Amino acid sequence: MAYVDQTFSRSGPSYISAVDWSNINHKRSVLASLVQGVYTLQHDQRHNRKYPCALAHPWWDSFNFRVHDRLVDNKDGSIFGLVYSLISSPHQQTDGPPQYVIAFRGTIMKPENWEEDVKMNLKVFLNRIQKSNRFRTALEATTKFKHERVWLVGHSQGSSLALAVGREIVKKFKVRLETYLFNPPFISLPIERVKNSKVKAGLRFVSSFVTVGLTAAAVAVVSDASKKDHFAMLSTWVPYLFINRADPICSEYVGYFKNREAMEAIGVGAIVRVATKRSVLSMFSSSEPMHLLPSAHITLNVTAATRFKEAHGICKEWLKFKEAHGIDQWWRRDLKVECKQYQYK
């Protein structure tokens, strides 16, 4: 969902005049802007806006990128992703800029594309994103680059797509692409929304044991012994996740990693190793749960919400959600964050 003004000069991070790729705030702001570029280009297409009246190009021109390729849904013709290339000579050092960025947008509820976007959301929920045409198109675009420095980035539904592509690249080619996921969906009961910390911890503890019990029952019917442990294979891949605790779509990632850490601390690591790679919903699917990650670098937005003080009731809740889930929060100049890395053992 793109809730931001499409005009870069009014709502984008125009305060960044020269990008310092070693500055995490610059990096986060630029990558979020590239995702916004996908949203805005789709809106340009919808309204038939052509250069120089089009609004999308400043979202990448401002940071010295150009559009290398467009990723288009083969059913509704909507643009769901862009492949960007950096115009200047690429740096080779580890912390330098990417040569290419492959960016994916989230849902746009407009007449010409809402149906396919909703179908994609359903595939995310049912853990079937790999069965989608968008996944196949995105994977094909990503595998074209052999040795170049490629980053994956997405927002909301687009984060699920970037995550699925990144996982597949690790499994097939043992290549760990740098990946940035803004408000990635976590398919689970919204335990993180519970106010009481003790009740919340108890629910997570019980949920872990239920998951382990169901897993044991499933293994009793169909043996997993011959399957590769893809979860362990993925453990050295550390995507960057950008989370807002007030966003029910992604906030459960906070509890997922904290619960794992807490259970390891009290000595129930065996429970953790099973529960952390399975979900209750995944018991009813032959596919691995795409949203569960062994390792991640979490950036939590702790900036106080400011945009709904005058609103009330349903309107207030909607505005709170818009702010918590919007892509524009990630380039705010006054953004305050807390960061922590979780590494699967």
N, C-alpha and C positions, 0 to 999 in steps of 0.2 A: 504494500500500500504506500503510495507516495502522497504525503500530505503537505508537501512544501511548495511554495511559490516556484513556478518553473523558471523564473528569470534569475540567472546567476548573480547579476549585479545587485539584486535586491535581497536575495536569501542565501546565496552561496558563501563559501569561505574566501571572499575576495581580499581578505586581510593577509593572505599568504601570497606575497609577491615573488618569492623564490623558494622552491621546495627544498628543504633539508631532509633527505631520506633517512638520516640517522635520528631525526626527531620524531618520536612515536606519535605526537599530536599532529604533525604535518602529514605523516604517512596515513594515519586514520582518516583525517579530513579529506585528503586527496582520493583515497579509495572509495569513501562514501560518496564523493562527488561523481566519480566514474559510474557508480551504480545509479545515481540520480540521472546521469546522462542517458542511461538506457530507458528509464521511465519517460524522460522528456522527449527523447527521439520518437518513442511510440506515440506520445501526444502530438508531436509535430506531424507524424504520419496521419494520425486521425483527423487533424484539422487542415491537412494539406499545406502545411507551412514549409516554404522553401527558403533556402539561403538567399538573401541575408535576413529574412524575417523569421527564420527558424530560431528556436530558443535553445536547442540542445547543444550546439557546438561549443559555447563558452565553458560548459561543464568539463570538457576535456582539453580544449585549446588553452585554457588558462594555466594548465600544468604540463604543457608541452607534449601532449598525446595526440594521436590521430586515430581515426577508425580504420582498422585493418580489415575487418569483416563484420557482417551482421548475421546474427543467429535468428532465424525466422521460423515460427511455427508453421508446419506444412498444412495445417487444417484451416486456421483463421487468418494466416498471413501476418500476424502480429510479431513485433520485434521483442523477443524475450531475453536477448543477450547481445553483447558486443565484444568483439576482440579488439583491444586497443594495442597500439605499438608506440613506444617512446620515440620521439623524433630525434632527440640528441643521442650522441654515442653512448651506448650502454656501459656501465661500470661493471667490472668483474669481481669486485670485492664482495664479501658475504653480505654486508649490510647496505649494499648499493641498491639502486632502483631496479625494477623489473624491465626486461625488454618487451614483454607482452603482459597485458592484464586481460583476463577473460571474466567479464562481469555479467551477472544475472539479476534481473529485477524481480520484484514480488508481484502480488496480485493487483490488477487494475480492473475495477468493476465498471467497465464501459460496454455499451451494446455490442460493439464489433468483436470483443475478445473475452467477455466475462465467462462465457460458457467453457472455453478451453482452460481458462485460469482456474475456475472452480473444479474442473475435472482434475487438474494438476494438484490442487489442494487435497482432494479426496485421495489421490494416489499417495501423497505425502502421509496422510493420516493412516492409510491402509498398508503403508510400507511397500508400495509398488512403484515407486518413482522410476526404478530401472526399467519398467515396462513401457515408459512413455517415449513418444517421438522426440520430445525436447531433450531427454537424457541422451538418447542416441546421437542427436545432432550435436549436443554439447561435448560429448565424449569424442566424437570424430574430430571436432574442431580442436580439441585439446591435444589429441595424439598426433596432430600434424607437426607439432614442435618437438624436435628430438633433443637438442642440446641447449636450446635457448632458455633464458631465465624467465619462467612463466609463473604468474600468480593467479589464483582463483579468488573471486570475491562475489558475494551475493547478499541480498537483503530478503528476510522473511522467506517466502517460498523459494526465492532465488538462492538463499543460503542452503536450503535442503538440496537443491540441484548441484550447487558447487561442492557440497559435502559428499554427495553420491559420486560425482565425477572424481573428486580427490581420492576417495576410498578405492575406486576401481583402478586408478592409475598406480596406487601403491600395490594393490594385489596382483595386477597383471605385469607391471614393469619394474616394481620395487623402486619407483621414483616418488619422492615426497615433495609435492609441490607446496609452496608457501600459500596458505589459504586463510582468508579473512571472512568471517561470517557475522553479519549484522542481524540481530534479533532472529537467530535460527530457531525454528519450531522444535519443541520437545514434546513428543506424543506420550502423555501421561496424565494421571489425575493431578489436579493443580494443588498439590500439597503445600507448595511454597506460599500460597495465598493464606494459609492458616496463620492466625495472629499469634497464638500461644506457642512459644518455642518448644515447650515440653511435649505438648500434644503433637506438634509437627515432627519432632524427633521420634516419638513413639510410632507414629504412622509410617514413617520411613523404615524403621526397624522391622515392623510387622510386614510391610510390603516386601522387603528383602527376603524374609523367610518364606513368604508366600511364593515369590518368584522361584526360589530355590526348590521348593516343594513341587511346583508345577514342572520345572525343568527335569527333576528326577523322574517324575511320572512319564514325561515325554521320552526320556532316554530309555526308560524301561520298555517302551513300545518300539522306538526306532533308535538304534544305536548311533551315536555321534562320533564313535571312536575313529572312523575312517576319514572324518572331515578335517580339513586343515584348520588350525586355530588362527583365523584371520584377525581376531581381536588382538592377539599377541603380536602378530605381524605389523599391525597398525600402531603399536605402542610408541614407536620412535617418530611417528608423524604427529606434530603438535599444532593443530589449527588454532587460529586466534578467534575467540568468540567474544562478541560485544553484546552485553546483556543489560537489560533494565529490569530491576526486580518488580516494578509495577506493571510489567508487560506479561500477561498470563500465557502468551504464546511461547516465550523463551525462558521465563524466570526459573523453571524447574531445573535448568542446568546447574544453577547455584546449589540447590539441594542435592542433586545427583552426585556432584563431586564432594560436597561437604559430608554427606552421609557415608560415602566410601571411605573418606579420611577418618571419620569418627569410628567406624566399625573396625578399621585396621588398628586404631589406637587401643581398642578394648580387646584385641586379640582374636577376632573372628574373621581373619583374612580369608579362610576357605569359603565362607559364606559370601564375602565380597567378590571373590574371583568369579563366582557363578552369577550372582545377582547383577553385577555391574555390566555384564555383557548380554543380558536377556531382559525382556520386558514381558508383562502379561499378554499384551497384544501380539507379541512376536510368537507366542506359543501356537497361534492359529495361522501362522504363515511359514512357508518354507524358506523365506528370505531372511537374511540377517537384519536386525533393526538398524536402519541407516543412521538414526539420530544418536545412538549410543557410541560414545568415544572413549578409548582407553586413556588418552592424554589430551590436554588442552591448556591454552593460555587464556584465562578469563579476565576480561576487562568489564567491570561493573560500573554502570553510571550511577553515581550517588549525588548528582546535582538535584537540588530541590526543585520540584515541579512548580511552574509559575503561571501557566496559561489558562487556568480555569477557575480563578478565585471568585469571579462574579457569576459563575454558572451554578445550577442546582439540578438535583435529580438525575434522570437519565442523560440529560445533556452534559452534565458534569462528568459522569462516568465515561461517556463517549469521548469527551475532550481529553480526559486523563489517559485513556487508551491510545488516542491519536498521538499524544506527546510521547508516551512510553514506547510505542511501536514504530514511530516515524524514523526515517533515515536521517532527517536533518539534525536530530539531536547529536549526532556523532561528529559534526563539524562546528558545534557551538563553541564560541571563543571562551565562554565561562564554564565549560564542561569540567566537572570534577569526577575522577574515576579512582577505583581501587583495582589493583591487578594482582593476580596470583596464578602460578603455573601448577598444574596437576600432572604428575607423571605416573603412568601405570607401571607397577612392579611385576 
